[in-house]
């Protein structure tokens, strides 16, 4: 790892989603186009999150090295010509999702949080596919059914919704703000 050089290092150890991305986004503003940021994180979900965020914003995700249980992510700042950050346009509030679920139980709630987050509390009937596993497990979902994507704050679910639409799903909605503010009933796997 000694031959990996970064222009700036961000310590995001001990932080959970969405904080590694929030801090990365803020720190990227301090870099010049073409410079490299090293993000040190202990949240295993940061691997998929930072990859997807980089793709979404146009920054180049260079790679990750794990050393002593710390993930060292390397991201090159875009020149500004690559891509502008986009967000998924079809969103629903937690309250409106509660109404939808009360009226029709055939809708799919896709929870893209990590397994541990899901195990502690999730929307009853939700399907658990962590964001980092979505590409490899996307065939478990039906393109015909409405899919409401939820995470803790709406960030991972935003990226997951974009990924689903890019894979041919047409009836996808991002749930905002997600489980961090969920007032409906929950189920635990513990």
N, C-alpha and C positions, 0 to 999 in steps of 0.2 A: 504494500500500500504506500510505501515511501515514494514511489514514482508518480503517485496521483497528486496533482497540485490543484488547489482551488484558490481563487482570488479572495474569497470570503468564506468563513465557516460559521454556520448557524447551529447552536446547541438547542435542540428540541427534545432532548432526552427527558423522559418522564411525562411528556405531554400526550394526550389522547386526541383523537379526531374531534374537531377539525383543526385544532391548534397547530400541528406541524405545517399544514397548508396555509393557514392564516399568517403564521410567522414567515414562511417561505415567500409568500406573495409580497409581504411588506419588505422583506430583506432584498428581494429582487429589484426593488426600486432603487436600492443603493448601488447596484452594479451597472456597469456599462455594457452595451450590447456585445456579445461574444465572450464575456467573462463567465467564469464558472463558480457556482455556489456549491459548497459541501454542506449537506444537512445531516446532522447526527441525530438519530431518533431511536427510541426503544420500542415504540408502538409498531408491532408487526404489520398492522394495517397500512402503515405509511408507505410500504412498498408499492401496493396497488394504487393508493391514493395519489402519491407524488408522480407516478408514471402517468396516470390519467390526467392529473392536473397539468402536467407539462404538455401533454398532447393537446389538451383543450386550449391552452394559452399560447401554443406555438413555441414554447421553450423546448430545448433539446434535452430529453432525459438520456444521460450518458450511461448510467448504470449504478449499481449498488454493490458494496462490499460489506460483509458482516464480520465484525471483529469484537470478541469479548461481549457478545449479546447486544452490541450496538450496530445499527444499520447506518452506513455512511453512503448517503445518496449524492450523486453528482449531477448537477443540472446546469446547462449552458443557457445563458440569457439570450433570447431571440434578438434579432436586429430590428425588430418591429415590422419587418417586411413579411415575416412568415405567416402570422395569423393573429387575429384579435380574439380574445377570450369570448366564448359564447356560453350562454346559459340556456337550459331547456325551457322552451316557451310555455308548455302546457303544465300548469301547476294547480294544485288544490290545497286548501287549508286543512288542518287537522279536523276542524269542526265540520267542514263540508264532507270530508271522507267518512266521518262518523255517520252522517246522514245517508250517504251512498251505501254504506255497509248495512245500515238498518233496513234499507229498502230492497236491497238485492244482494244475496249472499253468493252469487255466482262470480263476483268480481275477484280478481287475484290481487292480494297484497304481497308484494315481493320485498322482503327485508334484506337489505344488502350490508347490514352491519356484520361484524365479526361474530363467530359462533358464541363466544362468551357473552357478548352484549345481548344477543338473541336469547340465550339460555336464561338470563336473569329476568327479562321482561320483554314480551313481544305481543303484538296484536293477535288475538286468537285466530287461528286458521292461516296466519301468514306463512309464506314459504321462505325458508332461510337459504339464501345463496349469497355468501359474502362477496363483496365487489371484486376482490382478487380472484374469485373462482367463476365469475359470471361468464367469461368467454368460453371456458371449457364445459360449462353446464347449461349453456343457453338453450340447448335442445330439450331441456326439461320443462320449458315454458311453451304455452300455446300462443301462436300469433293471432288466433281468433278472439281470445278473451281480453277484456279490458285489464290492464295491469297498472296498479298503483304502487309506485316504488317509494320505499321509506328507508331512512337511515336515522342517525341521531339528530342531525341538524339540517338536512336537505342538501348537503354538499356531495357526498358520495352518491346519493340517490339521483342528483342532477346528472352526474357523469354516467351513472348506470342507465338512466333514461335515454341519454344520447346514444349510448352504445347499443341499446335495444333497437332504437329507431334505425340506426345505421345497419343493423342486422335484419331489417325487414319487418319489424313489429310496427303496427300502425296505430294502436290504441293504448298509448302509454302516457301516464301522468305522474309527475313528481309531487310528493307530499311534503309541504313546507309548513312549519319548521321541523316536523318529524317527531321522533320519540322523546326528544329532550323536553317537549311541551305537550306530550300526549295526555289527554284527560279521559280517554275512553278506557274500557276494561283491558287488562293485560293478563297474560298467562306466563307462568314460569316453568322451566324444564328442570328445576332443581328439586 
